[in-house]
Structures are given as structure tokens and as C-alpha cells.
Amino acid sequence: MSGAKNKAARPSEQAIDEAVALEAGDGLAWESPVRVKRPKATSVSIPSELAARAAFLANLHRESGLDGWVERVLRERVELEERAFRRAKKELAS
């Protein structure tokens, strides 16, 4: 039931769009910009046998190159690990 209350209390997408459009020209309505620095690129070494196996799988998945496939797989795995970490943290807190 609390999910229904939260959903009902949220403004509609149209209401948000209208509020943003009304405040668009008002410089006082906006916070100062946030500067974000990109982290430096990092290289990772993997054994040649593992690289060959990964290259085969990248080709199998029709990736243009090994780098793109490894990045996609790593990103998926990191997201899974982060979700599991948040879930475990939430369970420990309750």
C-alpha cells in the first residue's frame, strides 16, 4: 500500500515539464552547475589464454572488438555486484 501512496504523491511528467519550462528563464531557480571530472583510463592485463577465449566469445556475440565486449560484460557484472551489495546492506540494516 505504501507504494501506491508514493506513486500518487509524485507529480506527473507533464507537471514536471511545465514547472521546468516556467523556471527555465529564471536564473535564481537553478542551482550552480556541478563540475564532474572523468576518472583516468585504466588498463587491465589478462592472461593470453583468457584473452583468446574472450575474443572468441566477443566474435560469437558479434561485437566489433574485444574491448567493447569486455567493457559490456564487466559493466553488467559490476551492476550485478552493486545490486547484491545494496540488497545485503539493506537486509543487514533491517
Sequence and secondary structure as in RCSB ss.txt:
>XXXX:A:sequence
MSGAKNKAARPSEQAIDEAVALEAGDGLAWESPVRVKRPKATSVSIPSELAARAAFLANLHRESGLDGWVERVLR
ERVELEERAFRRAKKELAS
>XXXX:A:secstr
 HHHHHHHHS  HHHHHHHHHHHTT GGGS                 HHHHHHHHHHHHHTT SSHHHHHHHHHH
HHHHHHHHHHHHHHHHHH 
